[in-house]
Amino acid sequence: MRRKSKPPAPLPQRNGVDPVHLRLPAEGAWPTVRAHLVDRLPTVDPARIDALLAAREIVGESGPIGPDEPFRPGAHLWLYRDPPDETPVPFRLDVLHHDEHLVVVDKPHFLATTPRGRHVVETALSRLRHSLALPALSPAHRLDRLTAGLAMFVVRPEDRGAYQTLFRDRLVRKEYQAVAPYDPALVLPRTVRSHIVKERGVIAARETDAPPNSESRIDLVERRDGLARYRLRPLSGRTHQLRLHMSSLGVPILGDPVYPVVLPETAPDDFRRPLQLLASVVEFTDPLTGRPRRFESRRTLTAWSDPEAWAAGPEPADPPAREQPSADRTVQADRTVRDRRMI
C-alpha cells in the first residue's frame, strides 16, 4: 500500500526553519499524546512537554492540542523545536543570482548550507528563506560548512528534482580553488582516483584499496613563498573528496582541521584560519530552459589574497550591516543580481 504523504504544516516557519513534524505510531497503549511524547522524546524534560501543551504550542491537523488530548494512532503533530545555542556567523551571504527557478549564493566559510545538528538558524537555507520570503526554498546540492563559495537553491518544489538530478548525474561542471603547500616534486596536472569510505559518526573519510569511486583533477595555478594556489575539479561527489585527495598527495589544504589529522575542536566563536577551499565555478545546461548557465564566486582565499592577515591569525569579519530585501528588487527569469544583496 502506498504511504500517504504528510499534510501541509499548519505552523509557519520561524527564522526560515520548518516546524518539527511527528507522526504518531499506528499502534500503542498510551492514553494521551503527552504520555506518548514523554516516551518518544526521552531527552526532553517532561516539564517542557507540559509547558508546550499548556501553551497550546503543539498542533494537530485540527488545531492546537491540550494536555489531555487522547492518543490517536497515525495522527500528525507539529511543534517548534527549541533551537540550539548557536553562535552567529559574522560573515555575509551574498546573493549572486535570483530568478523564478534558482537562487545562487556566494557562501562564506563557517556557514552551514542546511540545518543539521547544532546548526539550525545559522545556515544559508534558513537565512535565505527568511530574508527572501521563500519558505519553500530547498538546496540543489550540498556544500560543506567549512568550504566557501557557490551554492545553489531551488525556488519551487516542482523544480527541485530537475536541478538535483543535474548534480546526481554529474552534469554540473564544478571548479574549486585551494591554497596548500607547494611541493616541487609533485607532478601536476594530474588526476587522482581512489576508493573513499565515509562512515557515519566518524568525522574523517578514508581511502581503501577497493576499486576507485572518486576522481579529482588537480592543477597548479601559481606558486610563491612555499605555497601554491590550485585549481581542483571533482569528477565525482564523495564527502571530503578534494580535501582527502590533496592530503594524500602530501599537500593538505591550509586550515583543514581534519586532514591529514583530526585536530581538537575549536570554540564555536573561533573564526580564525578558515579552510582555504573555495567553490569558485559552477557551469551547466539549465534543465528547464535549455540555456547554458555559468556562475563564478567573487570571494578570495585569505592565505593567497592577504597572506599577512592569514599569518596574523584572525579572519577579518565582514561588516555586520544587513541589507533588507525590497519589492522593487524582484529579479526576472535569467537575470543576474548585480548588486550582491547581503543576507
C-alpha positions in Angstrom: 0.0 0.0 0.0 1.3 3.4 -1.0 2.2 5.5 2.1 0.1 8.7 2.3 2.1 12.0 2.1 2.1 14.1 5.2 -0.4 17.0 5.2 0.9 20.6 4.9 2.2 22.1 8.1 -0.3 24.3 9.9 2.5 26.3 11.5 4.7 28.8 9.6 8.4 28.7 9.6 10.4 30.5 12.3 13.5 32.3 11.1 13.4 30.2 8.0 13.2 26.9 9.9 10.3 24.4 9.5 8.4 23.2 12.5 9.1 19.6 13.6 6.6 17.1 12.2 5.7 14.0 14.2 3.5 11.0 13.1 2.0 9.0 16.0 2.5 5.3 15.6 -0.3 3.1 14.2 -0.4 1.1 17.4 0.2 1.9 21.1 -1.3 1.8 24.5 -0.6 5.4 25.5 -3.7 7.0 26.9 -2.7 10.5 25.9 -0.5 12.3 23.4 1.5 13.6 26.3 2.3 10.0 27.6 3.5 9.1 24.1 5.7 12.2 23.7 7.3 11.6 27.1 8.3 8.1 26.0 9.2 9.1 22.5 11.4 12.1 23.5 13.4 10.8 26.4 16.0 13.7 26.1 13.3 16.3 26.6 12.3 17.2 30.1 8.6 16.2 30.6 8.1 19.6 32.2 9.0 21.2 28.8 6.4 19.0 27.1 3.8 20.0 29.7 4.6 23.7 29.1 4.2 23.3 25.3 0.9 21.6 25.7 -0.3 24.1 28.3 0.6 26.9 25.9 -1.1 25.0 23.1 2.1 25.1 21.0 1.7 21.5 19.8 -0.6 21.5 16.9 -2.6 18.7 15.2 -4.4 18.7 11.9 -7.5 20.2 13.6 -5.6 22.8 15.6 -3.7 23.1 18.9 -4.0 20.2 21.4 -4.2 20.3 25.1 -2.6 18.3 28.0 -5.4 15.7 28.0 -5.5 15.1 24.2 -6.2 11.3 23.7 -3.7 9.3 21.8 -4.9 8.7 18.2 -2.9 6.2 16.1 -1.4 7.7 13.0 -2.2 11.3 13.9 0.1 14.1 12.7 1.6 16.7 15.1 3.7 19.8 14.6 5.8 21.8 17.1 8.7 24.2 17.1 11.9 22.7 18.3 13.9 24.5 20.9 16.8 25.9 18.9 20.3 25.0 19.9 22.5 27.7 21.4 24.1 28.9 18.1 27.0 31.3 17.7 26.1 33.8 15.0 28.4 33.5 11.9 29.6 37.1 11.4 30.0 36.9 7.6 27.7 37.9 4.9 25.9 35.6 2.5 25.9 37.2 -1.0 23.1 36.6 -3.4 24.6 36.5 -6.9 21.5 35.4 -8.8 17.8 35.1 -8.2 15.1 34.2 -10.7 11.9 32.3 -10.5 13.7 29.0 -10.5 17.1 29.4 -8.8 18.9 31.3 -6.1 22.7 31.2 -6.3 24.7 32.5 -3.4 28.4 33.1 -2.5 28.6 31.4 0.9 31.2 32.4 3.5 33.3 29.9 5.4 31.7 28.5 8.7 28.1 28.9 7.5 26.3 25.6 7.1 24.3 25.1 3.9 21.3 23.5 5.6 20.0 22.9 9.1 21.7 20.0 10.7 22.8 19.1 14.3 23.8 22.2 16.2 23.5 24.5 13.1 19.8 25.4 12.5 19.2 29.1 12.2 22.7 30.0 11.3 22.6 28.3 7.9 22.4 29.6 4.4 19.0 27.9 3.8 17.4 29.5 6.9 18.8 32.9 6.2 17.6 32.8 2.6 14.1 31.6 3.4 13.7 34.3 6.0 15.2 37.2 4.1 13.9 36.5 0.7 10.5 35.3 1.9 10.8 32.0 0.1 9.6 29.3 2.6 9.7 26.5 0.0 13.3 27.2 -0.9 15.4 24.0 -1.0 19.1 23.1 -1.7 20.1 21.8 -5.1 23.2 20.3 -3.7 25.4 20.3 -0.6 28.5 22.5 0.2 30.5 21.8 3.4 30.2 24.3 6.2 33.9 25.0 6.2 34.1 25.5 2.4 33.2 28.9 1.0 31.8 29.7 -2.4 28.9 28.9 -4.7 25.7 27.1 -3.5 22.5 26.7 -5.5 19.0 26.6 -4.1 15.7 25.8 -5.9 12.8 28.2 -5.5 9.8 26.0 -6.4 9.3 22.4 -5.1 8.2 21.2 -8.5 11.6 22.2 -10.0 13.7 20.6 -7.2 14.1 17.2 -8.9 15.3 18.6 -12.2 18.2 20.5 -10.6 19.1 17.9 -8.0 19.3 15.4 -10.8 21.9 17.5 -12.5 24.2 17.0 -9.6 23.3 13.4 -9.1 24.1 12.6 -12.7 27.4 14.7 -12.7 26.1 17.1 -15.3 27.4 20.1 -13.4 30.9 21.2 -14.1 32.3 22.3 -10.7 35.6 24.1 -10.1 37.3 24.9 -6.8 40.3 26.9 -5.7 42.6 25.9 -2.9 45.7 27.1 -1.1 48.1 24.5 0.1 51.9 23.9 0.4 54.0 23.8 -2.8 55.9 20.6 -3.4 58.3 20.9 -6.4 58.4 17.1 -6.6 54.7 16.8 -7.2 53.9 16.5 -10.9 50.9 18.4 -12.0 48.4 18.5 -13.5 47.2 15.0 -12.5 44.0 13.0 -12.0 43.7 11.4 -8.6 41.4 8.3 -8.3 40.8 6.3 -5.1 38.1 4.5 -3.2 36.7 6.7 -0.4 34.8 5.4 2.6 32.9 7.8 4.9 31.5 6.1 8.0 28.5 7.5 9.8 29.6 9.2 13.0 33.3 9.4 12.0 34.4 12.8 11.0 37.3 11.8 8.7 36.8 9.9 5.4 39.5 7.4 4.5 40.8 5.7 1.3 40.9 1.9 0.8 42.4 -0.4 -1.8 39.0 -1.1 -3.3 38.3 0.0 -6.9 38.1 3.8 -7.2 34.8 5.5 -6.6 36.2 9.1 -6.7 38.1 11.1 -9.2 39.6 14.6 -9.0 41.6 16.7 -11.5 44.3 18.9 -9.8 46.2 21.7 -11.5 48.8 24.2 -10.3 47.8 27.8 -11.0 50.6 29.7 -9.4 53.1 29.5 -6.5 55.0 31.8 -4.2 56.7 31.7 -0.8 56.3 27.9 -0.3 52.6 28.0 -1.0 50.6 27.3 -4.2 47.1 28.1 -5.5 45.5 25.1 -7.0 42.5 24.5 -9.3 40.5 21.5 -8.4 37.8 19.7 -10.4 35.9 17.0 -8.7 34.7 14.5 -11.3 32.7 12.6 -8.6 31.0 13.7 -5.5 32.3 11.9 -2.4 32.3 13.6 1.0 35.6 15.4 1.7 36.9 14.2 -1.7 39.1 17.2 -2.6 40.4 17.6 1.0 41.3 13.9 1.2 42.9 13.8 -2.3 45.0 16.9 -1.6 46.2 15.4 1.7 47.0 12.1 0.2 49.3 14.0 -2.3 51.2 15.4 0.7 49.8 19.0 0.2 46.9 19.3 2.6 44.7 22.4 2.2 45.6 25.2 4.6 43.2 25.5 7.6 41.9 21.9 7.3 41.1 20.6 10.8 40.6 17.0 9.7 43.2 16.1 7.1 45.9 14.8 7.5 45.0 14.6 11.2 41.9 15.4 13.2 42.6 18.5 15.3 40.9 19.3 18.6 37.6 21.1 18.1 37.8 24.8 18.4 35.4 27.2 20.2 32.2 27.9 18.3 33.2 31.6 18.0 36.7 30.9 16.7 36.6 32.0 13.1 40.3 32.2 12.6 42.2 30.5 9.8 39.2 29.1 7.7 39.7 26.2 5.4 41.3 27.6 2.2 38.9 25.9 -0.2 36.5 27.8 -2.4 33.8 26.6 -4.7 34.6 29.0 -7.5 32.7 28.0 -10.6 29.5 26.0 -11.4 28.5 25.5 -15.0 25.6 23.5 -16.5 22.8 23.5 -19.0 19.6 24.6 -17.3 17.2 21.6 -17.4 14.1 23.9 -17.5 15.2 26.5 -20.1 17.9 24.6 -22.0 20.2 27.6 -21.7 23.9 27.4 -20.6 24.5 28.7 -17.1 27.8 29.7 -15.5 28.3 31.3 -12.1 31.6 32.5 -10.6 32.4 33.2 -6.9 33.7 36.7 -6.1 35.3 35.6 -2.9 39.1 35.1 -2.4 41.1 32.9 -0.2 42.8 34.9 2.5 46.0 32.9 2.6 46.6 34.0 -1.0 44.9 37.4 -1.3 46.2 38.7 2.1 48.9 36.4 3.4 49.8 38.8 6.2 46.3 38.7 7.6 46.4 34.9 7.3 49.7 34.8 9.1 48.3 37.0 11.9 45.5 34.6 12.6 42.1 36.1 12.9 39.9 36.2 9.9 38.5 39.8 9.4 34.8 39.8 9.8 32.5 41.3 7.2 30.6 44.5 8.1 27.6 43.5 10.3 25.1 45.6 8.4 22.3 43.6 6.8 20.5 44.8 3.7 16.8 44.2 3.7 15.1 42.8 0.5 12.5 45.1 -1.0 9.7 44.6 -3.5 11.4 46.6 -6.3 14.3 44.1 -6.4 12.4 41.2 -7.8 14.5 39.6 -10.4 13.0 38.3 -13.7 14.0 34.9 -15.1 17.6 34.5 -16.3 18.7 37.9 -14.9 21.6 38.1 -12.6 21.5 40.2 -9.4 24.4 42.6 -9.9 24.2 44.5 -6.6 25.0 41.4 -4.4 22.4 41.6 -1.7 23.7 40.8 1.7 21.8 38.4 3.9 
